[in-house]
Amino acid sequence: MTSLPPSPVRRRHTNSLFIDDGLSAFTHPFSGRLLHIVTDRLNYADSDRVFSLFPDENILLAQAVIVPGVTTVLDIGTGSGYFALCAACRGALATGVDISHRAVAFAEANAVANRLKSCIAVFCGDTYDPVGDETFNLIVSNPPFVPLPDSYGFHLAGHGGPDGTRVIRRVLAGAAGHLKGGGLLAMTCLSLQGGGVSLALRLARRLLPSSFHLRAIPIYPDSISLTSFYDAFRDVGSWAEKLCADGYDSMVYTLLLASTNPARVTNVVLPRMRDRRFSGSWQARLRRYKYWTGMPL
């Protein structure tokens, strides 16, 4: 694995950072802190694109679940390293894991640029593989979760496999073995839903021990029909029909929480989000997908 060199991060103007090997991206401040994050531009088209920051994903996670007393954090699918950096700013030792070498390079550059390298370790690998049997107070993930056929060309950070749970299943299956007693798992889940119950929540009930308390907090207040959701993607009308035939009728977007300590799941409160062009509502999220797939906005 080749990481970015620690020194050549330099500011060109207020909206971008450029790194000497050619990576360039937007920067974003966090809560008034001097924290700047390097990610790919929205129009970077390669499949290994590192996500820009959106209020309904990592920013929401950071504001909702980083609390006093959390000393060790695992960020699965760390991307730019934003969540891990936020945790480090609040005194935690953070570990970021991502299957993308490009994401790891960005996360390492962000750690250096924000002078937090000593508080963060970043590894390239699949979910829990790089951390062995290490345990954490908090495990977070903003995983790939869009349900799409395997053959559909979509970016690595968004393609969740045929039912959207390819990574979600692995995060859930390994959580109990990697959480310290009373620790919290927090994961954003865009999930298929049938009969009023999301697939992600059903999987959590099946894959986590019965000692875990579960809670799914709606990030968007309503669900959306599969037909409306897949209107944002080219040539997947038959896929929506297949999912309907499998018993799904809608899509829901929630923050899934799990812990053996009931207070850890009941005390989480979502921050308020401003509805922006690419975040904060179904309409805005579908605009984001249309932008990435070349559909008319």
C-alpha positions as CSV (number, residue, x, y, z in Angstrom):
1,M,0.0,0.0,0.0
2,T,1.4,3.4,-1.0
3,S,0.2,6.3,1.2
4,L,0.5,10.0,0.5
5,P,3.6,11.7,1.8
6,P,3.1,13.7,5.0
7,S,4.3,17.1,4.0
8,P,3.0,18.4,0.6
9,V,-0.6,19.4,1.6
10,R,-1.0,23.0,0.6
11,R,-4.0,25.4,0.3
12,R,-4.7,26.9,-3.2
13,H,-7.9,28.7,-2.3
14,T,-10.7,28.4,0.3
15,N,-12.6,25.6,-1.3
16,S,-9.9,23.1,-2.3
17,L,-6.8,21.4,-1.1
18,F,-4.3,20.0,-3.6
19,I,-1.7,17.2,-2.9
20,D,1.5,16.9,-4.9
21,D,0.7,13.5,-6.5
22,G,-2.3,15.0,-8.2
23,L,-5.2,14.2,-5.8
24,S,-7.5,17.3,-5.5
25,A,-10.7,17.7,-3.5
26,F,-13.0,20.0,-1.5
27,T,-12.3,20.8,2.1
28,H,-15.0,21.1,4.8
29,P,-14.8,22.6,8.4
30,F,-16.4,20.7,11.2
31,S,-18.2,22.5,14.1
32,G,-16.0,25.6,14.0
33,R,-12.8,23.5,14.6
34,L,-9.8,23.9,12.4
35,L,-10.5,20.6,10.8
36,H,-10.2,20.3,7.0
37,I,-11.1,17.2,5.1
38,V,-9.8,16.2,1.6
39,T,-12.2,14.2,-0.5
40,D,-12.7,13.6,-4.2
41,R,-14.7,16.1,-6.1
42,L,-18.4,15.3,-6.8
43,N,-17.6,14.9,-10.5
44,Y,-14.7,12.5,-10.1
45,A,-16.1,9.5,-12.0
46,D,-13.9,6.5,-11.2
47,S,-15.4,3.7,-9.2
48,D,-13.1,4.2,-6.2
49,R,-14.2,7.8,-5.6
50,V,-13.8,9.0,-2.0
51,F,-17.1,10.6,-0.9
52,S,-17.5,14.3,-0.2
53,L,-19.1,15.1,3.1
54,F,-22.9,15.1,3.4
55,P,-24.9,16.2,6.5
56,D,-27.0,13.0,6.4
57,E,-24.1,10.6,6.6
58,N,-20.7,10.9,8.4
59,I,-21.5,14.4,9.7
60,L,-24.7,13.1,11.2
61,L,-22.9,10.1,12.7
62,A,-20.2,12.3,14.3
63,Q,-22.7,14.7,15.9
64,A,-25.0,12.0,17.1
65,V,-22.8,9.3,18.7
66,I,-19.4,10.7,19.7
67,V,-19.9,11.3,23.4
68,P,-17.7,11.7,26.5
69,G,-16.2,8.5,27.7
70,V,-15.7,7.0,24.2
71,T,-12.0,6.2,24.1
72,T,-11.6,3.7,21.3
73,V,-13.4,4.0,17.9
74,L,-13.5,1.8,14.8
75,D,-14.7,3.5,11.7
76,I,-15.6,0.9,9.0
77,G,-15.6,2.3,5.5
78,T,-13.7,5.4,6.8
79,G,-13.4,7.0,3.3
80,S,-11.8,10.4,3.9
81,G,-11.4,9.6,7.6
82,Y,-13.8,12.3,8.7
83,F,-15.5,10.4,11.5
84,A,-12.2,9.1,12.8
85,L,-10.8,12.6,12.8
86,C,-13.8,13.9,14.7
87,A,-13.4,11.2,17.3
88,A,-9.7,12.0,17.7
89,C,-10.6,15.7,18.1
90,R,-12.7,14.6,21.1
91,G,-9.9,12.6,22.7
92,A,-10.5,9.1,21.3
93,L,-8.0,6.8,19.7
94,A,-9.5,6.0,16.3
95,T,-9.0,3.2,13.8
96,G,-10.2,3.6,10.2
97,V,-10.7,0.7,7.8
98,D,-11.5,0.9,4.1
99,I,-11.3,-1.6,1.3
100,S,-10.2,1.2,-1.1
101,H,-6.5,2.1,-1.2
102,R,-7.5,5.5,-2.5
103,A,-9.6,6.1,0.6
104,V,-6.8,5.1,2.9
105,A,-4.5,7.5,1.2
106,F,-7.0,10.4,1.7
107,A,-7.6,9.4,5.3
108,E,-3.9,9.3,6.0
109,A,-3.4,12.7,4.3
110,N,-6.2,14.2,6.4
111,A,-4.7,12.9,9.6
112,V,-1.4,14.5,8.8
113,A,-2.9,17.8,7.6
114,N,-5.0,18.1,10.8
115,R,-2.0,17.1,13.1
116,L,-3.9,14.0,14.4
117,K,-1.6,11.3,12.9
118,S,-0.7,10.0,16.4
119,C,-4.4,9.5,17.3
120,I,-5.4,7.6,14.2
121,A,-4.5,4.3,12.5
122,V,-5.8,3.7,9.0
123,F,-5.8,0.2,7.4
124,C,-6.8,-1.1,4.0
125,G,-9.0,-4.2,4.3
126,D,-12.4,-5.7,4.6
127,T,-14.5,-4.7,7.7
128,Y,-12.9,-6.3,10.7
129,D,-10.0,-8.1,9.0
130,P,-7.3,-5.5,9.7
131,V,-8.1,-5.3,13.4
132,G,-8.0,-8.9,14.4
133,D,-9.7,-9.5,17.7
134,E,-9.3,-5.9,19.0
135,T,-12.3,-4.4,20.8
136,F,-13.7,-0.9,20.8
137,N,-16.1,1.4,22.8
138,L,-17.7,2.5,19.5
139,I,-18.0,1.0,16.1
140,V,-19.5,3.2,13.3
141,S,-20.1,2.6,9.7
142,N,-21.5,4.5,6.7
143,P,-21.4,1.4,4.4
144,P,-22.2,0.9,0.8
145,F,-25.9,0.2,0.9
146,V,-27.6,1.0,-2.5
147,P,-29.3,-2.3,-3.7
148,L,-28.2,-2.8,-7.3
149,P,-27.4,-5.7,-9.6
150,D,-23.8,-6.9,-9.3
151,S,-23.2,-5.9,-13.0
152,Y,-24.4,-2.3,-12.5
153,G,-21.7,0.2,-12.7
154,F,-21.8,2.3,-9.6
155,H,-19.0,3.5,-7.3
156,L,-17.5,1.2,-4.7
157,A,-18.5,3.3,-1.7
158,G,-22.2,3.1,-2.7
159,H,-22.9,-0.3,-4.3
160,G,-24.3,-2.5,-1.6
161,G,-24.9,-5.6,-3.7
162,P,-28.3,-7.1,-4.9
163,D,-30.2,-6.4,-1.7
164,G,-27.9,-3.6,-0.4
165,T,-26.6,-5.5,2.6
166,R,-23.4,-7.0,1.3
167,V,-21.3,-4.9,3.8
168,I,-24.1,-4.4,6.3
169,R,-24.2,-8.1,7.0
170,R,-20.5,-8.3,7.7
171,V,-20.6,-5.3,10.0
172,L,-23.4,-6.8,12.0
173,A,-22.0,-10.3,12.1
174,G,-18.7,-9.1,13.6
175,A,-20.0,-6.4,15.9
176,A,-20.5,-8.5,19.1
177,G,-16.9,-9.8,18.9
178,H,-15.4,-6.4,18.5
179,L,-17.4,-4.3,21.0
180,K,-16.3,-3.8,24.6
181,G,-18.9,-4.4,27.2
182,G,-21.7,-1.9,26.8
183,G,-20.2,-0.5,23.6
184,L,-22.3,0.9,20.8
185,L,-22.6,0.0,17.1
186,A,-24.0,2.8,15.0
187,M,-24.5,2.4,11.3
188,T,-26.4,4.4,8.6
189,C,-28.6,2.1,6.6
190,L,-30.5,2.8,3.5
191,S,-32.5,-0.4,3.5
192,L,-35.2,-2.2,1.5
193,Q,-38.4,-2.5,3.5
194,G,-41.3,-4.9,3.3
195,G,-44.4,-5.0,5.6
196,G,-43.2,-2.0,7.5
197,V,-39.9,-3.6,8.7
198,S,-36.5,-2.8,7.1
199,L,-34.3,-5.6,5.9
200,A,-31.4,-4.1,7.9
201,L,-33.3,-4.3,11.2
202,R,-34.3,-7.9,10.4
203,L,-30.7,-8.8,9.8
204,A,-29.6,-7.1,13.1
205,R,-32.1,-9.2,15.0
206,R,-30.8,-12.3,13.4
207,L,-27.0,-11.7,13.4
208,L,-26.6,-10.0,16.8
209,P,-26.9,-11.9,20.1
210,S,-30.3,-11.6,21.9
211,S,-28.5,-9.6,24.6
212,F,-28.3,-6.6,22.3
213,H,-30.8,-3.8,22.4
214,L,-31.7,-2.4,18.9
215,R,-33.1,0.9,17.7
216,A,-33.6,2.2,14.2
217,I,-34.0,6.0,14.1
218,P,-35.4,7.4,10.9
219,I,-33.0,9.9,9.3
220,Y,-35.6,10.8,6.7
221,P,-39.1,10.8,8.2
222,D,-40.8,8.8,5.5
223,S,-40.1,5.8,3.3
224,I,-40.0,6.0,-0.5
225,S,-41.5,3.6,-3.0
226,L,-39.1,1.4,-5.0
227,T,-40.4,2.9,-8.2
228,S,-39.6,6.5,-7.1
229,F,-36.2,5.4,-5.8
230,Y,-35.0,3.6,-8.9
231,D,-36.1,6.5,-11.1
232,A,-32.7,8.0,-10.2
233,F,-30.8,5.1,-11.9
234,R,-30.6,4.2,-15.6
235,D,-31.9,0.8,-16.8
236,V,-32.9,-0.7,-13.5
237,G,-36.7,-0.8,-13.9
238,S,-36.6,-4.6,-14.1
239,W,-34.6,-4.7,-10.9
240,A,-37.2,-2.7,-9.0
241,E,-39.8,-5.2,-10.3
242,K,-37.7,-8.1,-9.1
243,L,-37.4,-6.6,-5.6
244,C,-41.1,-6.0,-5.5
245,A,-41.7,-9.7,-6.4
246,D,-39.4,-10.6,-3.5
247,G,-41.7,-8.9,-1.1
248,Y,-40.2,-5.4,-0.8
249,D,-42.3,-2.3,-1.3
250,S,-40.2,0.7,-0.3
251,M,-36.9,2.1,0.9
252,V,-36.2,3.5,4.3
253,Y,-33.1,5.4,5.6
254,T,-32.3,5.0,9.3
255,L,-29.5,5.2,11.8
256,L,-29.3,1.6,13.2
257,L,-28.0,1.3,16.8
258,A,-27.1,-1.7,18.8
259,S,-25.7,-2.2,22.3
260,T,-25.9,-4.5,25.3
261,N,-26.4,-1.3,27.3
262,P,-30.0,0.0,26.7
263,A,-29.0,3.6,27.6
264,R,-26.5,3.7,24.8
265,V,-29.2,3.3,22.2
266,T,-32.0,5.3,23.9
267,N,-29.8,8.4,24.5
268,V,-28.8,9.0,20.9
269,V,-30.5,12.1,19.4
270,L,-30.1,13.0,15.8
271,P,-28.9,16.5,15.0
272,R,-31.1,18.8,12.8
273,M,-30.1,18.9,9.2
274,R,-30.6,21.7,6.7
275,D,-32.1,20.5,3.5
276,R,-29.4,21.1,0.9
277,R,-29.2,20.2,-2.8
278,F,-27.5,16.9,-2.2
279,S,-28.5,16.0,1.4
280,G,-31.2,16.0,4.0
281,S,-34.2,14.5,2.2
282,W,-35.2,11.8,-0.3
283,Q,-35.5,14.5,-3.0
284,A,-32.0,15.7,-2.3
285,R,-30.6,12.2,-2.1
286,L,-32.2,11.2,-5.4
287,R,-30.7,14.3,-7.0
288,R,-27.3,13.1,-5.8
289,Y,-27.8,9.7,-7.4
290,K,-29.1,11.3,-10.6
291,Y,-26.0,13.5,-10.8
292,W,-23.7,10.5,-10.4
293,T,-25.5,8.3,-12.9
294,G,-25.9,11.1,-15.5
295,M,-29.7,11.3,-15.2
296,P,-31.5,14.7,-15.8
297,L,-31.8,16.5,-12.5
